[in-house]
Amino acid sequence: MKTSLTSSFLLSLFLFFSNGLLLAQPKKQPVKNSTEQAGLWKDTDGHFINAHGGGILQHKGIYYWFGEIKKGKTWLVPGQSWECYRVPAGGISCYSSKDLNAWKYEGVVLSATTNNRRSDLDTSNVIERPKVVYNQKTGQFVLWMHIDHKDYSYAHAGVAVSDKPTGPYRYLGSLKPNGHDSRDMTLFQDDDGKAYLIHASENNNTMHINLLSDDYLRPTNRYVRILEGKRREAPALVKQAGKYYLITSDCTGWNPNPASVAVADSPLGKWATQANPCVGPNAETTFRSQSTYILPLDPKRGKFLFMADRWNKTNLEDSRYVWLPLDIKAGKVTIPWQANKL
């Protein structure tokens, strides 16, 4: 994937730490923060960015950040074996930027419905981890997301399309890829134009990687089961120097845990695991966050942006974002906590 970041911007970008939250800020722009607002990231209108579990699409020199809208009172779903905290499903938001720093609010690109429990997009359900890729052949922007019931019993992957990156997106429905349950997920578009849906499956015990159809609207019957019995979720996939790197988290509900890396020579190939790539304070909890996406910045030099969520399980609307440099050198992934520039 090409990037519109110039060399001068890369040199001027540094990582600002405040209460453990990382923000990307150009040196020439003053950092505006205070004790009561530490770690809160605002858009160009001065409103707090609401785009959780998100991913970034780069198209024609613009970055588009898509994420879950978490708004409203957090509540605990009764009768579950884990802390199943929820807010009403708010749909999918979109923000745009030319520099990964100043983000313009583009609106709600996929809206939730109300008082229609038969709809996948009803506020009583779950709409999570949206990712968007552009299909060159069809000219459509394709959005995949995790669709579920409040107790995670539905476990579907949903898909929507639009002629514009900023939507609105038309919802096409949901499915279980190749008949298997699908929860935390991501998308990956390869250099050859092929796209893959990666999702936690088999009750979160195994990760599945599905090759999508040429129009990216449905899984083909070509898929692999990886990390069998490892109980991994929150996948984020990237390619560098002909190898594929998948970062995942353990399944510990809303509580953070160590990240791990799996490496393969092809998305549908054999995957080998590596250790926790995080380095620095709180590395054992992925810096108190959970992976959601990896954005290539300068892949030839092994430079990427690691995106993660710091969940506030009892007040999900107040969850924060952690963005860190991710380096790949000699086949090893490193996510350092204290670094001066991407």
N, C-alpha and C positions, 0 to 999 in steps of 0.2 A: 504494500500500500504506500503510495506517495504521500508526502506531507508538505504542507505549505509553510511550515516553520522555517524562517530564514536563519542563517548562521548567526547573525547578530542577535536575533531573539533568543536562540539557544544559549548564547554566551551570557545574555543578560538575565535569563530566567534563574531565579533561585527559589529555594524552598523555605517557606516561613513556617515556624513551629509556634503554635499557641495552644496551651492545654492539651498537648499531644495531637492536635489536628494539623495537617499539612495543607498549605495553600500555595499555589503557584502565583508569584507576583513579579512583574518586571521591576528592576531596581529603581527606575525613574518614577515609578508610581508609589506614593506613600502608602504604607500599610495602615489601614484604619481598623483598629480593634480595641476592645475594652474588656474589662474583667467579666462583665455580665454578658458580653456578646462573643466571647472568645470562641473561635472555631466556627462561627456562623458565616456562611458564604452568601453574599447577596448578588442579585442580577443587576443589570444596568438601570433598572427602575427603582432599585433600593429595596426590593423584596427578597426574602430568603428563598434560595433555590430549593425546589421540592422535586427531586429526581433520583429516587433511591433505587438500588439494585440495577443501575443503569448501564448503558454502553454508549459508545460514540461512533457515529458515521462521519467519514470525511468525504465531501462531494464538492467538486469544483472550487476548491480552496476554502471551503467553509466547514467547520466542525459542528455537528449536530449531536447534542447530548439528550438522550431519551431516558426517562426514568419513571418509577412508580410514584404516584402522588399519595403521600401518606398524610392524611388530614383528619382531624376529629379525635374523639376520645378513644383511648386504647382500652380494650377490654379483654378478659381472659375467657377463652372458650372452655366451658365446663366439661368434665368427664374425659379429659385427655391424659395420656401418660407423660406428657411434657408440658412446659409452659407455653401454651399455644396462644400467645397474645396477638390481637388483631385490631385493625382500624377498618372502617368502612372502605371498600375498594374505591379509589378515587380516579381510576383511569391512568392514562399515560401522558406525561408532559414532554415538552421539547424546548431546548434552549440552543441558541446558535452563537458561534464565536469565530473570529478570525485568528485568535492568538492563544486560545485555551485559558485565557485569563478573564476577559470581560465577556459576560454571557448575557445575551438578549433573550428575554422570554418570548417564545413563539406560540405559546398557548397549549391547550389540551388537544392532543392529536388523535386520541382515542378516548371517547367519553364513556364513563360508567352509566348504567341505567338504574332507575329506582323502581321499587315495588314490582319487580318482575323476576321472581326467583327462578324462573325457568330459563332465564338468559345467563349465558356465561359471564356477561359483563355487569351483572347486577351488583349493587354495592354490598350485598350480603356475602358475595363470593370473594375470591382471591385473584388479583391480577398482578403478576410479579415478573421481575427480571426481563424487561423488554430489550430486544436487540434488533437493529435494522441493518439490512444490506441492500445494495442497489443491484438490480438485475439488468445488465447491459443489453441482453437480447430482447427483453420485454419492455424495457424502459420504465419498470415499476420499482418502487421502494417497498420492500417486503419486511414486515414486522412480525417477529415470533415472540411469544411470551408464555409464561407458566399460568395456566388457568386451573383453579381449584375451588373446592368448597371450603368453608371456614375450618373444617377439621382435617383437611388434606386428604380426603377420601376419594376425590374425583380424579386428580392427578392426570390432567390433560395438557397438551401443548396447543396454544391457539395461534392463529395466523391472520394477518390483515395486510391490505395493500393500499398504496396511494401513488398518484402520478407526481406528487411533490414531496420532498423530504419533510416538509412541515405539515403535511396532511391537508385535510383530515384523512384518516385511514379507514378503509371499509373493512369491517370484520367479516371473515369468511367462515369462521367456525373453529372447532377444536377437535383433537383426536388423540388417541394413544399410539405413538409411533410404533409401527409393526406390532401392535397389540400390547405394548408394554407401557406401564405407568411412567409418567414424566413429571418431575417436580423441578428443582433448580435446573436452569438451562442457560445455554449461550449459543451464539451463532459464530461460525467462522467461514470466511470467504477466502479461498486459496488463489494463488497467482494464475491458475489455469481457468478461473471462473467458476469452478465447482464450489458449492456451499454445503456446510455440514451443520446439523443440529446435534448439540452435545447436551445430554441431560442425565440427571440422577434417576435411576430406575430400580426396579425390583425391591420396592420399599426402602429406597436409598442405600441398598447394599452394593449395587454395582452401577458403574457409569456406562452409558451407551453413546456411541457416535454413529449417527445416521447420515448417509449421503442423501442430499435433497435432490428432487427432480430438477430438470433444466430451468424451470420457471421459479424454483425455490418455494413452491407452494405446498409440497407434500414430501414426506420421506419416501425414498425408494426402498426396495427390499435388501439393499446392501448396508449392513451395519455391523458393528463389532461390540462385544461386551468386554469392558476393561475394568481394572481395579476391582475384580470380583471379591465380594465379601469385605471390602475395605471401608465401606460406609463413608463415602465422600460426596460432597455437594459443592455448590458455589463455583462451578467451573469457569475458567477463563483460558482461552487457547491463543497461542501466537506461534509464528513461524520465523526461524532465523537460520540462515546458512544451510537450508535444505532439511532442517530438523524441526519437529513440532514439539512445543512445550505446553503442557496442560497443568495449570495451577488449580488446586481444589482445597477445600477445608474439610475438617471432620464434621460429623453430625452431632452437634451439641446444642441444638435449639438456637436461641438468640445469643448464647454465651460464646465468646471468641475462643479459638483454639489454634494450634500450629497449622500453618499451611504446608503443603507438600507439592512436589513437582513430579510429573511423569513425562517421559521423552520417547518419541518414536520417529521413524523415518518416513512415515505416511500416516494420515489420519485414521485409515482403516488397518494399520499395521499392528505390530506388537509393541506394547508400551512397557518401559522399564521405569521404576520409581527412583526418585532422588530424595534427599533430605529437605528439611525446612529451609527455604531460600532466604528467610528474613534474618537480618543481622542488626543487633543493637538492643536497646532497652525494650522490654515487652515483645521480643521476637517470638517467644513461646506462645503468644496469643495473636500473632500477626498484627502486632501493635494495637491490640484491642479492636480489631476490625475483621471483616470477612471479604474475600475477593469477589469482584463482580465483572471486571473487564481489563484487558491489556491493550493499550493503544500504541502502535508503532510510531516512533518519532524519527529514528535513524537506524533502520534495521541492519544495514550493512556494518555499522559500528556497534551493533548490539544494544542500542538505546531504545527503551520503551517507557511508557507511563503505566504504572500499576494503579488501578482504581479499586477502592474498597469502601465498604460501609461500616461505620461504627454505630451499631444498633443501640438504641435506648428502648429496651423491651417494654418498660412500663409506660413509656411516652414515645411511641414510634414516630410521631410527627417531629420530635426533637432529635431524631437520629442525625448523625453527621457524616461527612465524607473524608476519606483519607486518600490522598494522591501521593505516590512516591516514585522515585526513579527505579526502574528495573533494568538490570544489566545482564547480558548473556555473553560470556567470554569462555572460549574453549569448551563449549557444551555445558557450562555451569551457570545456573540462574542465581542472581543475588539481588535482594531487595534491601538496600541499606536504609536505616532510619535517619542517621545524621549525614546528609550530603549537601553540598553547596549548590549544585546545579544538575539539571537533567542532562 
